[in-house]
Amino acid sequence: MSSFGQRLRELRGKMTQSEFSKLFKISDSAVGMYERNEREPSFQLINEIADYFGVSVDYLMGRSNSRTSNVVMEQNSPHGIDPEINELLEKIRQKGIALEATALLRSASKMNKEQLMDILKVFEMIEKDKQ
């Protein structure tokens, strides 16, 4: 299983430690210590990080390989869990989404399949423009 530090580094992706520290109002050195598993964040910060990245606390802490809790997904979706929607959400997350787009992902569980497909197309166009 992964450690908290490994998961934090993975989720942070292209975001710098400095950007991350400013976002969560912590020091740059604290981020480095978290990623090296030399220090543990508060429960409040763990919850905030999990919410920000749209993952379960269990995933963030390395206790699960499932990014989201099925219970949470079912509560947010009136129709239960749609495997296609979960797959689209994962593809969107894998695109290395910029800071500005993470707020969009917070509400993604309330979107329908067509809306998620549109979002994925936009990210793919942005990715092509970067190349």
N, CA, C and O atoms as CSV, one atom per row, in Angstrom:
chain,resi,resn,atom,element,x,y,z
A,1,MET,N,N,0.837,-1.191,0.000
A,1,MET,CA,C,0.000,0.000,0.000
A,1,MET,C,C,0.879,1.251,0.000
A,1,MET,O,O,2.010,1.236,0.485
A,2,SER,N,N,0.346,2.301,-0.539
A,2,SER,CA,C,1.048,3.585,-0.585
A,2,SER,C,C,0.954,4.300,0.753
A,2,SER,O,O,0.061,4.034,1.557
A,3,SER,N,N,1.881,5.202,0.973
A,3,SER,CA,C,1.858,6.015,2.189
A,3,SER,C,C,1.159,7.340,1.894
A,3,SER,O,O,0.909,7.683,0.738
A,4,PHE,N,N,0.849,8.072,2.955
A,4,PHE,CA,C,0.253,9.394,2.797
A,4,PHE,C,C,1.151,10.276,1.934
A,4,PHE,O,O,0.669,10.962,1.032
A,5,GLY,N,N,2.442,10.260,2.205
A,5,GLY,CA,C,3.376,11.091,1.452
A,5,GLY,C,C,3.379,10.782,-0.034
A,5,GLY,O,O,3.410,11.694,-0.861
A,6,GLN,N,N,3.349,9.499,-0.379
A,6,GLN,CA,C,3.316,9.103,-1.785
A,6,GLN,C,C,2.027,9.569,-2.449
A,6,GLN,O,O,2.046,10.074,-3.572
A,7,ARG,N,N,0.910,9.396,-1.750
A,7,ARG,CA,C,-0.375,9.807,-2.316
A,7,ARG,C,C,-0.446,11.322,-2.479
A,7,ARG,O,O,-0.962,11.817,-3.481
A,8,LEU,N,N,0.065,12.051,-1.505
A,8,LEU,CA,C,0.054,13.510,-1.590
A,8,LEU,C,C,0.867,13.969,-2.800
A,8,LEU,O,O,0.421,14.826,-3.562
A,9,ARG,N,N,2.040,13.406,-2.971
A,9,ARG,CA,C,2.901,13.748,-4.106
A,9,ARG,C,C,2.191,13.425,-5.420
A,9,ARG,O,O,2.227,14.215,-6.364
A,10,GLU,N,N,1.550,12.268,-5.473
A,10,GLU,CA,C,0.831,11.847,-6.678
A,10,GLU,C,C,-0.321,12.804,-6.984
A,10,GLU,O,O,-0.481,13.237,-8.125
A,11,LEU,N,N,-1.115,13.133,-5.983
A,11,LEU,CA,C,-2.274,13.999,-6.194
A,11,LEU,C,C,-1.860,15.428,-6.533
A,11,LEU,O,O,-2.511,16.097,-7.336
A,12,ARG,N,N,-0.796,15.882,-5.928
A,12,ARG,CA,C,-0.311,17.237,-6.179
A,12,ARG,C,C,0.099,17.386,-7.632
A,12,ARG,O,O,-0.018,18.469,-8.205
A,13,GLY,N,N,0.579,16.307,-8.231
A,13,GLY,CA,C,0.907,16.290,-9.653
A,13,GLY,C,C,1.823,17.417,-10.068
A,13,GLY,O,O,2.942,17.532,-9.566
A,14,LYS,N,N,1.354,18.255,-10.985
A,14,LYS,CA,C,2.164,19.344,-11.528
A,14,LYS,C,C,2.148,20.589,-10.644
A,14,LYS,O,O,2.888,21.540,-10.894
A,15,MET,N,N,1.318,20.584,-9.624
A,15,MET,CA,C,1.276,21.707,-8.692
A,15,MET,C,C,2.568,21.691,-7.870
A,15,MET,O,O,2.970,20.642,-7.366
A,16,THR,N,N,3.210,22.837,-7.736
A,16,THR,CA,C,4.442,22.886,-6.951
A,16,THR,C,C,4.130,22.800,-5.459
A,16,THR,O,O,2.997,23.030,-5.035
A,17,GLN,N,N,5.141,22.469,-4.681
A,17,GLN,CA,C,4.961,22.444,-3.226
A,17,GLN,C,C,4.574,23.828,-2.723
A,17,GLN,O,O,3.783,23.954,-1.789
A,18,SER,N,N,5.121,24.848,-3.332
A,18,SER,CA,C,4.816,26.222,-2.931
A,18,SER,C,C,3.350,26.566,-3.210
A,18,SER,O,O,2.677,27.162,-2.369
A,19,GLU,N,N,2.862,26.189,-4.390
A,19,GLU,CA,C,1.449,26.428,-4.720
A,19,GLU,C,C,0.546,25.686,-3.740
A,19,GLU,O,O,-0.448,26.225,-3.253
A,20,PHE,N,N,0.913,24.445,-3.465
A,20,PHE,CA,C,0.126,23.626,-2.543
A,20,PHE,C,C,0.114,24.251,-1.153
A,20,PHE,O,O,-0.933,24.324,-0.509
A,21,SER,N,N,1.276,24.700,-0.691
A,21,SER,CA,C,1.364,25.268,0.658
A,21,SER,C,C,0.532,26.539,0.778
A,21,SER,O,O,-0.110,26.761,1.805
A,22,LYS,N,N,0.534,27.370,-0.250
A,22,LYS,CA,C,-0.278,28.592,-0.231
A,22,LYS,C,C,-1.763,28.261,-0.227
A,22,LYS,O,O,-2.549,28.897,0.476
A,23,LEU,N,N,-2.135,27.274,-1.006
A,23,LEU,CA,C,-3.535,26.872,-1.105
A,23,LEU,C,C,-4.085,26.420,0.244
A,23,LEU,O,O,-5.220,26.739,0.599
A,24,PHE,N,N,-3.266,25.670,0.994
A,24,PHE,CA,C,-3.724,25.123,2.277
A,24,PHE,C,C,-3.186,25.893,3.485
A,24,PHE,O,O,-3.369,25.485,4.632
A,25,LYS,N,N,-2.512,27.026,3.200
A,25,LYS,CA,C,-2.012,27.902,4.268
A,25,LYS,C,C,-1.096,27.160,5.249
A,25,LYS,O,O,-1.250,27.243,6.467
A,26,ILE,N,N,-0.139,26.434,4.667
A,26,ILE,CA,C,0.878,25.737,5.453
A,26,ILE,C,C,2.241,26.105,4.875
A,26,ILE,O,O,2.313,26.683,3.791
A,27,SER,N,N,3.305,25.783,5.569
A,27,SER,CA,C,4.643,26.136,5.076
A,27,SER,C,C,5.108,25.162,3.991
A,27,SER,O,O,4.668,24.014,3.926
A,28,ASP,N,N,6.009,25.659,3.144
A,28,ASP,CA,C,6.603,24.804,2.109
A,28,ASP,C,C,7.312,23.611,2.743
A,28,ASP,O,O,7.240,22.492,2.235
A,29,SER,N,N,7.997,23.863,3.859
A,29,SER,CA,C,8.738,22.775,4.505
A,29,SER,C,C,7.792,21.707,5.052
A,29,SER,O,O,8.137,20.526,5.065
A,30,ALA,N,N,6.602,22.111,5.503
A,30,ALA,CA,C,5.626,21.129,5.993
A,30,ALA,C,C,5.209,20.192,4.865
A,30,ALA,O,O,5.076,18.986,5.073
A,31,VAL,N,N,5.005,20.742,3.673
A,31,VAL,CA,C,4.621,19.911,2.522
A,31,VAL,C,C,5.715,18.884,2.252
A,31,VAL,O,O,5.426,17.703,2.057
A,32,GLY,N,N,6.955,19.325,2.241
A,32,GLY,CA,C,8.073,18.406,2.022
A,32,GLY,C,C,8.138,17.319,3.078
A,32,GLY,O,O,8.379,16.153,2.767
A,33,MET,N,N,7.921,17.704,4.327
A,33,MET,CA,C,7.951,16.708,5.409
A,33,MET,C,C,6.786,15.727,5.296
A,33,MET,O,O,6.946,14.541,5.583
A,34,TYR,N,N,5.620,16.210,4.882
A,34,TYR,CA,C,4.482,15.302,4.672
A,34,TYR,C,C,4.824,14.295,3.581
A,34,TYR,O,O,4.564,13.100,3.727
A,35,GLU,N,N,5.409,14.782,2.486
A,35,GLU,CA,C,5.718,13.909,1.354
A,35,GLU,C,C,6.826,12.907,1.674
A,35,GLU,O,O,6.890,11.837,1.069
A,36,ARG,N,N,7.683,13.244,2.607
A,36,ARG,CA,C,8.745,12.312,3.026
A,36,ARG,C,C,8.310,11.478,4.233
A,36,ARG,O,O,9.102,10.717,4.789
A,37,ASN,N,N,7.060,11.626,4.626
A,37,ASN,CA,C,6.494,10.915,5.783
A,37,ASN,C,C,7.269,11.197,7.070
A,37,ASN,O,O,7.408,10.323,7.925
A,38,GLU,N,N,7.769,12.421,7.196
A,38,GLU,CA,C,8.484,12.832,8.402
A,38,GLU,C,C,7.563,13.557,9.378
A,38,GLU,O,O,7.921,13.784,10.534
A,39,ARG,N,N,6.388,13.912,8.903
A,39,ARG,CA,C,5.426,14.650,9.715
A,39,ARG,C,C,4.028,14.293,9.238
A,39,ARG,O,O,3.828,13.995,8.060
A,40,GLU,N,N,3.050,14.322,10.157
A,40,GLU,CA,C,1.667,14.017,9.784
A,40,GLU,C,C,0.801,15.259,9.939
A,40,GLU,O,O,0.926,15.988,10.923
A,41,PRO,N,N,-0.084,15.503,8.964
A,41,PRO,CA,C,-0.966,16.666,9.059
A,41,PRO,C,C,-2.094,16.425,10.061
A,41,PRO,O,O,-2.330,15.299,10.498
A,42,SER,N,N,-2.778,17.504,10.410
A,42,SER,CA,C,-3.930,17.392,11.312
A,42,SER,C,C,-5.073,16.677,10.590
A,42,SER,O,O,-5.084,16.584,9.363
A,43,PHE,N,N,-6.020,16.180,11.359
A,43,PHE,CA,C,-7.191,15.532,10.767
A,43,PHE,C,C,-7.951,16.510,9.881
A,43,PHE,O,O,-8.451,16.142,8.817
A,44,GLN,N,N,-8.033,17.754,10.329
A,44,GLN,CA,C,-8.734,18.771,9.549
A,44,GLN,C,C,-8.069,18.958,8.187
A,44,GLN,O,O,-8.751,19.018,7.164
A,45,LEU,N,N,-6.739,19.049,8.174
A,45,LEU,CA,C,-6.019,19.236,6.916
A,45,LEU,C,C,-6.164,18.009,6.018
A,45,LEU,O,O,-6.308,18.147,4.803
A,46,ILE,N,N,-6.129,16.825,6.596
A,46,ILE,CA,C,-6.320,15.600,5.807
A,46,ILE,C,C,-7.671,15.642,5.109
A,46,ILE,O,O,-7.764,15.334,3.920
A,47,ASN,N,N,-8.711,16.016,5.831
A,47,ASN,CA,C,-10.050,16.117,5.237
A,47,ASN,C,C,-10.103,17.178,4.146
A,47,ASN,O,O,-10.714,16.959,3.101
A,48,GLU,N,N,-9.471,18.324,4.376
A,48,GLU,CA,C,-9.460,19.393,3.380
A,48,GLU,C,C,-8.743,18.955,2.106
A,48,GLU,O,O,-9.202,19.244,1.001
A,49,ILE,N,N,-7.624,18.264,2.259
A,49,ILE,CA,C,-6.869,17.786,1.098
A,49,ILE,C,C,-7.692,16.757,0.324
A,49,ILE,O,O,-7.770,16.816,-0.903
A,50,ALA,N,N,-8.301,15.823,1.036
A,50,ALA,CA,C,-9.132,14.803,0.383
A,50,ALA,C,C,-10.286,15.458,-0.370
A,50,ALA,O,O,-10.574,15.089,-1.508
A,51,ASP,N,N,-10.946,16.424,0.257
A,51,ASP,CA,C,-12.055,17.124,-0.403
A,51,ASP,C,C,-11.573,17.874,-1.635
A,51,ASP,O,O,-12.221,17.835,-2.681
A,52,TYR,N,N,-10.451,18.549,-1.518
A,52,TYR,CA,C,-9.920,19.345,-2.624
A,52,TYR,C,C,-9.641,18.471,-3.850
A,52,TYR,O,O,-9.984,18.840,-4.973
A,53,PHE,N,N,-9.019,17.318,-3.628
A,53,PHE,CA,C,-8.661,16.441,-4.738
A,53,PHE,C,C,-9.771,15.452,-5.101
A,53,PHE,O,O,-9.625,14.673,-6.043
A,54,GLY,N,N,-10.870,15.482,-4.360
A,54,GLY,CA,C,-11.998,14.606,-4.678
A,54,GLY,C,C,-11.708,13.139,-4.443
A,54,GLY,O,O,-12.180,12.281,-5.189
A,55,VAL,N,N,-10.936,12.847,-3.410
A,55,VAL,CA,C,-10.624,11.459,-3.074
A,55,VAL,C,C,-11.099,11.174,-1.660
A,55,VAL,O,O,-11.385,12.096,-0.895
A,56,SER,N,N,-11.183,9.909,-1.317
A,56,SER,CA,C,-11.563,9.544,0.043
A,56,SER,C,C,-10.354,9.706,0.969
A,56,SER,O,O,-9.207,9.654,0.525
A,57,VAL,N,N,-10.626,9.899,2.239
A,57,VAL,CA,C,-9.552,9.980,3.233
A,57,VAL,C,C,-8.781,8.665,3.251
A,57,VAL,O,O,-7.557,8.671,3.386
A,58,ASP,N,N,-9.475,7.544,3.119
A,58,ASP,CA,C,-8.801,6.244,3.091
A,58,ASP,C,C,-7.802,6.165,1.937
A,58,ASP,O,O,-6.698,5.647,2.108
A,59,TYR,N,N,-8.181,6.671,0.770
A,59,TYR,CA,C,-7.254,6.670,-0.364
A,59,TYR,C,C,-6.045,7.553,-0.056
A,59,TYR,O,O,-4.899,7.151,-0.259
A,60,LEU,N,N,-6.319,8.757,0.435
A,60,LEU,CA,C,-5.246,9.698,0.750
A,60,LEU,C,C,-4.264,9.119,1.763
A,60,LEU,O,O,-3.056,9.330,1.649
A,61,MET,N,N,-4.770,8.399,2.741
A,61,MET,CA,C,-3.926,7.833,3.794
A,61,MET,C,C,-3.263,6.521,3.373
A,61,MET,O,O,-2.482,5.955,4.138
A,62,GLY,N,N,-3.564,6.033,2.171
A,62,GLY,CA,C,-2.947,4.808,1.681
A,62,GLY,C,C,-3.613,3.537,2.169
A,62,GLY,O,O,-3.052,2.449,2.037
A,63,ARG,N,N,-4.815,3.668,2.736
A,63,ARG,CA,C,-5.522,2.489,3.256
A,63,ARG,C,C,-6.430,1.846,2.221
A,63,ARG,O,O,-6.990,0.777,2.463
A,64,SER,N,N,-6.580,2.492,1.066
A,64,SER,CA,C,-7.442,1.976,0.015
A,64,SER,C,C,-6.864,2.376,-1.332
A,64,SER,O,O,-6.217,3.417,-1.451
A,65,ASN,N,N,-7.094,1.555,-2.342
A,65,ASN,CA,C,-6.674,1.905,-3.695
A,65,ASN,C,C,-7.806,2.521,-4.495
A,65,ASN,O,O,-7.618,2.909,-5.648
A,66,SER,N,N,-8.983,2.612,-3.887
A,66,SER,CA,C,-10.135,3.234,-4.529
A,66,SER,C,C,-10.113,4.727,-4.221
A,66,SER,O,O,-10.140,5.129,-3.058
A,67,ARG,N,N,-10.063,5.543,-5.266
A,67,ARG,CA,C,-9.972,6.990,-5.074
A,67,ARG,C,C,-11.172,7.570,-4.334
A,67,ARG,O,O,-11.025,8.497,-3.537
A,68,THR,N,N,-12.340,7.034,-4.592
A,68,THR,CA,C,-13.538,7.576,-3.955
A,68,THR,C,C,-14.255,6.498,-3.175
A,68,THR,O,O,-14.137,5.306,-3.457
A,69,SER,N,N,-14.986,6.942,-2.204
A,69,SER,CA,C,-15.791,6.025,-1.409
A,69,SER,C,C,-17.091,5.762,-2.143
A,69,SER,O,O,-17.764,6.705,-2.561
A,70,ASN,N,N,-17.457,4.502,-2.307
A,70,ASN,CA,C,-18.716,4.170,-2.970
A,70,ASN,C,C,-19.906,4.758,-2.242
A,70,ASN,O,O,-20.894,5.139,-2.870
A,71,VAL,N,N,-19.825,4.835,-0.937
A,71,VAL,CA,C,-20.924,5.394,-0.151
A,71,VAL,C,C,-21.132,6.851,-0.518
A,71,VAL,O,O,-22.268,7.292,-0.698
A,72,VAL,N,N,-20.047,7.602,-0.632
A,72,VAL,CA,C,-20.156,9.016,-0.992
A,72,VAL,C,C,-20.722,9.155,-2.392
A,72,VAL,O,O,-21.595,9.992,-2.624
A,73,MET,N,N,-20.242,8.354,-3.326
A,73,MET,CA,C,-20.727,8.435,-4.696
A,73,MET,C,C,-22.215,8.138,-4.763
A,73,MET,O,O,-22.944,8.804,-5.497
A,74,GLU,N,N,-22.675,7.151,-4.012
A,74,GLU,CA,C,-24.092,6.819,-4.027
A,74,GLU,C,C,-24.924,7.944,-3.440
A,74,GLU,O,O,-26.012,8.231,-3.939
A,75,GLN,N,N,-24.433,8.586,-2.394
A,75,GLN,CA,C,-25.175,9.679,-1.782
A,75,GLN,C,C,-25.266,10.870,-2.719
A,75,GLN,O,O,-26.285,11.559,-2.735
A,76,ASN,N,N,-24.235,11.125,-3.492
A,76,ASN,CA,C,-24.221,12.271,-4.394
A,76,ASN,C,C,-24.987,12.018,-5.680
A,76,ASN,O,O,-25.381,12.968,-6.357
A,77,SER,N,N,-25.204,10.778,-6.025
A,77,SER,CA,C,-25.870,10.446,-7.268
A,77,SER,C,C,-27.217,9.793,-6.994
A,77,SER,O,O,-27.273,8.747,-6.347
A,78,PRO,N,N,-28.298,10.391,-7.473
A,78,PRO,CA,C,-29.612,9.809,-7.218
A,78,PRO,C,C,-29.804,8.456,-7.893
A,78,PRO,O,O,-30.677,7.685,-7.496
A,79,HIS,N,N,-29.004,8.166,-8.897
A,79,HIS,CA,C,-29.151,6.907,-9.628
A,79,HIS,C,C,-28.097,5.878,-9.253
A,79,HIS,O,O,-27.941,4.874,-9.949
A,80,GLY,N,N,-27.379,6.107,-8.180
A,80,GLY,CA,C,-26.323,5.184,-7.781
A,80,GLY,C,C,-25.068,5.415,-8.600
A,80,GLY,O,O,-24.903,6.476,-9.202
A,81,ILE,N,N,-24.198,4.447,-8.627
A,81,ILE,CA,C,-22.908,4.591,-9.301
A,81,ILE,C,C,-23.009,4.071,-10.722
A,81,ILE,O,O,-23.394,2.923,-10.945
A,82,ASP,N,N,-22.664,4.911,-11.680
A,82,ASP,CA,C,-22.627,4.534,-13.085
A,82,ASP,C,C,-21.164,4.287,-13.448
A,82,ASP,O,O,-20.357,5.215,-13.400
A,83,PRO,N,N,-20.811,3.059,-13.808
A,83,PRO,CA,C,-19.411,2.755,-14.117
A,83,PRO,C,C,-18.824,3.640,-15.217
A,83,PRO,O,O,-17.647,3.995,-15.160
A,84,GLU,N,N,-19.633,4.000,-16.218
A,84,GLU,CA,C,-19.140,4.859,-17.295
A,84,GLU,C,C,-18.778,6.245,-16.775
A,84,GLU,O,O,-17.771,6.825,-17.182
A,85,ILE,N,N,-19.601,6.771,-15.878
A,85,ILE,CA,C,-19.336,8.092,-15.308
A,85,ILE,C,C,-18.078,8.041,-14.449
A,85,ILE,O,O,-17.244,8.945,-14.508
A,86,ASN,N,N,-17.941,6.987,-13.655
A,86,ASN,CA,C,-16.725,6.849,-12.846
A,86,ASN,C,C,-15.485,6.782,-13.731
A,86,ASN,O,O,-14.447,7.351,-13.395
A,87,GLU,N,N,-15.595,6.090,-14.854
A,87,GLU,CA,C,-14.470,5.984,-15.786
A,87,GLU,C,C,-14.134,7.352,-16.384
A,87,GLU,O,O,-12.962,7.701,-16.516
A,88,LEU,N,N,-15.162,8.125,-16.744
A,88,LEU,CA,C,-14.933,9.466,-17.278
A,88,LEU,C,C,-14.278,10.371,-16.243
A,88,LEU,O,O,-13.365,11.130,-16.567
A,89,LEU,N,N,-14.743,10.292,-14.999
A,89,LEU,CA,C,-14.152,11.092,-13.930
A,89,LEU,C,C,-12.669,10.762,-13.763
A,89,LEU,O,O,-11.844,11.657,-13.576
A,90,GLU,N,N,-12.345,9.492,-13.831
A,90,GLU,CA,C,-10.954,9.071,-13.679
A,90,GLU,C,C,-10.105,9.591,-14.839
A,90,GLU,O,O,-8.975,10.033,-14.629
A,91,LYS,N,N,-10.642,9.543,-16.067
A,91,LYS,CA,C,-9.901,10.060,-17.224
A,91,LYS,C,C,-9.642,11.553,-17.076
A,91,LYS,O,O,-8.561,12.039,-17.408
A,92,ILE,N,N,-10.643,12.282,-16.574
A,92,ILE,CA,C,-10.482,13.719,-16.371
A,92,ILE,C,C,-9.391,13.974,-15.340
A,92,ILE,O,O,-8.543,14.845,-15.533
A,93,ARG,N,N,-9.410,13.215,-14.243
A,93,ARG,CA,C,-8.389,13.383,-13.196
A,93,ARG,C,C,-6.994,13.089,-13.727
A,93,ARG,O,O,-6.027,13.740,-13.330
A,94,GLN,N,N,-6.881,12.104,-14.627
A,94,GLN,CA,C,-5.576,11.696,-15.143
A,94,GLN,C,C,-4.978,12.708,-16.115
A,94,GLN,O,O,-3.801,12.603,-16.461
A,95,LYS,N,N,-5.747,13.664,-16.552
A,95,LYS,CA,C,-5.258,14.663,-17.507
A,95,LYS,C,C,-4.368,15.709,-16.843
A,95,LYS,O,O,-3.883,16.619,-17.517
A,96,GLY,N,N,-4.147,15.595,-15.535
A,96,GLY,CA,C,-3.295,16.563,-14.852
A,96,GLY,C,C,-3.949,17.927,-14.789
A,96,GLY,O,O,-3.359,18.934,-15.178
A,97,ILE,N,N,-5.139,17.946,-14.309
A,97,ILE,CA,C,-5.957,19.147,-14.307
A,97,ILE,C,C,-5.312,20.270,-13.507
A,97,ILE,O,O,-4.758,20.045,-12.430
A,98,ALA,N,N,-5.390,21.468,-14.044
A,98,ALA,CA,C,-4.842,22.655,-13.394
A,98,ALA,C,C,-5.655,23.021,-12.160
A,98,ALA,O,O,-6.778,22.554,-11.971
A,99,LEU,N,N,-5.060,23.868,-11.328
A,99,LEU,CA,C,-5.712,24.301,-10.088
A,99,LEU,C,C,-7.114,24.843,-10.318
A,99,LEU,O,O,-8.029,24.543,-9.551
A,100,GLU,N,N,-7.289,25.634,-11.362
A,100,GLU,CA,C,-8.573,26.274,-11.613
A,100,GLU,C,C,-9.681,25.264,-11.889
A,100,GLU,O,O,-10.855,25.552,-11.656
A,101,ALA,N,N,-9.321,24.094,-12.378
A,101,ALA,CA,C,-10.325,23.109,-12.772
A,101,ALA,C,C,-10.769,22.201,-11.639
A,101,ALA,O,O,-11.757,21.483,-11.793
A,102,THR,N,N,-10.092,22.204,-10.529
A,102,THR,CA,C,-10.451,21.269,-9.468
A,102,THR,C,C,-11.807,21.573,-8.856
A,102,THR,O,O,-12.493,20.665,-8.387
A,103,ALA,N,N,-12.199,22.835,-8.857
A,103,ALA,CA,C,-13.529,23.179,-8.348
A,103,ALA,C,C,-14.599,22.517,-9.208
A,103,ALA,O,O,-15.646,22.107,-8.708
A,104,LEU,N,N,-14.327,22.419,-10.492
A,104,LEU,CA,C,-15.248,21.760,-11.404
A,104,LEU,C,C,-15.431,20.294,-11.031
A,104,LEU,O,O,-16.542,19.766,-11.089
A,105,LEU,N,N,-14.342,19.642,-10.651
A,105,LEU,CA,C,-14.423,18.229,-10.292
A,105,LEU,C,C,-15.231,17.993,-9.025
A,105,LEU,O,O,-15.832,16.933,-8.850
A,106,ARG,N,N,-15.241,18.987,-8.143
A,106,ARG,CA,C,-16.014,18.824,-6.914
A,106,ARG,C,C,-17.487,18.600,-7.212
A,106,ARG,O,O,-18.165,17.871,-6.487
A,107,SER,N,N,-17.985,19.223,-8.276
A,107,SER,CA,C,-19.398,19.070,-8.604
A,107,SER,C,C,-19.622,18.027,-9.696
A,107,SER,O,O,-20.754,17.828,-10.137
A,108,ALA,N,N,-18.560,17.363,-10.134
A,108,ALA,CA,C,-18.660,16.410,-11.240
A,108,ALA,C,C,-19.583,15.238,-10.946
A,108,ALA,O,O,-20.202,14.697,-11.862
A,109,SER,N,N,-19.685,14.838,-9.688
A,109,SER,CA,C,-20.537,13.689,-9.380
A,109,SER,C,C,-22.007,14.005,-9.615
A,109,SER,O,O,-22.838,13.099,-9.659
A,110,LYS,N,N,-22.333,15.290,-9.768
A,110,LYS,CA,C,-23.721,15.688,-10.019
A,110,LYS,C,C,-23.994,15.870,-11.510
A,110,LYS,O,O,-25.126,16.148,-11.908
A,111,MET,N,N,-22.956,15.715,-12.335
A,111,MET,CA,C,-23.095,15.922,-13.772
A,111,MET,C,C,-23.504,14.634,-14.467
A,111,MET,O,O,-23.269,13.531,-13.974
A,112,ASN,N,N,-24.130,14.812,-15.638
A,112,ASN,CA,C,-24.498,13.628,-16.415
A,112,ASN,C,C,-23.354,13.256,-17.363
A,112,ASN,O,O,-22.355,13.968,-17.466
A,113,LYS,N,N,-23.521,12.149,-18.035
A,113,LYS,CA,C,-22.469,11.597,-18.892
A,113,LYS,C,C,-22.063,12.580,-19.995
A,113,LYS,O,O,-20.874,12.731,-20.275
A,114,GLU,N,N,-23.026,13.243,-20.618
A,114,GLU,CA,C,-22.730,14.165,-21.709
A,114,GLU,C,C,-21.889,15.352,-21.221
A,114,GLU,O,O,-20.955,15.779,-21.900
A,115,GLN,N,N,-22.224,15.873,-20.049
A,115,GLN,CA,C,-21.461,16.986,-19.492
A,115,GLN,C,C,-20.020,16.568,-19.212
A,115,GLN,O,O,-19.087,17.326,-19.478
A,116,LEU,N,N,-19.842,15.367,-18.676
A,116,LEU,CA,C,-18.494,14.875,-18.392
A,116,LEU,C,C,-17.702,14.650,-19.675
A,116,LEU,O,O,-16.500,14.912,-19.720
A,117,MET,N,N,-18.371,14.166,-20.717
A,117,MET,CA,C,-17.705,13.973,-22.015
A,117,MET,C,C,-17.231,15.319,-22.559
A,117,MET,O,O,-16.131,15.415,-23.103
A,118,ASP,N,N,-18.057,16.361,-22.414
A,118,ASP,CA,C,-17.674,17.700,-22.869
A,118,ASP,C,C,-16.437,18.198,-22.123
A,118,ASP,O,O,-15.526,18.765,-22.726
A,119,ILE,N,N,-16.414,17.983,-20.813
A,119,ILE,CA,C,-15.267,18.404,-20.008
A,119,ILE,C,C,-14.007,17.680,-20.470
A,119,ILE,O,O,-12.954,18.298,-20.623
A,120,LEU,N,N,-14.115,16.380,-20.691
A,120,LEU,CA,C,-12.967,15.594,-21.142
A,120,LEU,C,C,-12.458,16.110,-22.490
A,120,LEU,O,O,-11.248,16.196,-22.702
A,121,LYS,N,N,-13.374,16.455,-23.404
A,121,LYS,CA,C,-12.974,16.990,-24.711
A,121,LYS,C,C,-12.212,18.303,-24.564
A,121,LYS,O,O,-11.220,18.535,-25.254
A,122,VAL,N,N,-12.682,19.158,-23.661
A,122,VAL,CA,C,-12.003,20.434,-23.430
A,122,VAL,C,C,-10.579,20.196,-22.938
A,122,VAL,O,O,-9.639,20.818,-23.432
A,123,PHE,N,N,-10.418,19.299,-21.967
A,123,PHE,CA,C,-9.082,19.019,-21.445
A,123,PHE,C,C,-8.181,18.413,-22.516
A,123,PHE,O,O,-6.984,18.700,-22.550
A,124,GLU,N,N,-8.735,17.588,-23.381
A,124,GLU,CA,C,-7.944,17.002,-24.462
A,124,GLU,C,C,-7.498,18.077,-25.450
A,124,GLU,O,O,-6.378,18.025,-25.960
A,125,MET,N,N,-8.384,19.067,-25.728
A,125,MET,CA,C,-8.008,20.170,-26.619
A,125,MET,C,C,-6.901,21.011,-25.991
A,125,MET,O,O,-5.963,21.416,-26.678
A,126,ILE,N,N,-7.006,21.274,-24.699
A,126,ILE,CA,C,-5.974,22.039,-23.993
A,126,ILE,C,C,-4.650,21.293,-24.046
A,126,ILE,O,O,-3.595,21.892,-24.252
A,127,GLU,N,N,-4.715,19.985,-23.858
A,127,GLU,CA,C,-3.509,19.158,-23.885
A,127,GLU,C,C,-2.849,19.208,-25.264
A,127,GLU,O,O,-1.624,19.273,-25.360
A,128,LYS,N,N,-3.661,19.177,-26.344
A,128,LYS,CA,C,-3.123,19.246,-27.705
A,128,LYS,C,C,-2.466,20.594,-27.964
A,128,LYS,O,O,-1.424,20.664,-28.616
A,129,ASP,N,N,-3.074,21.671,-27.454
A,129,ASP,CA,C,-2.512,23.013,-27.638
A,129,ASP,C,C,-1.162,23.158,-26.960
A,129,ASP,O,O,-0.309,23.908,-27.435
A,130,LYS,N,N,-0.955,22.451,-25.854
A,130,LYS,CA,C,0.316,22.526,-25.128
A,130,LYS,C,C,1.443,21.869,-25.911
A,130,LYS,O,O,2.610,22.211,-25.723
A,131,GLN,N,N,1.102,20.930,-26.785
A,131,GLN,CA,C,2.123,20.171,-27.522
A,131,GLN,C,C,2.531,20.864,-28.758
A,131,GLN,O,O,3.380,20.363,-29.495
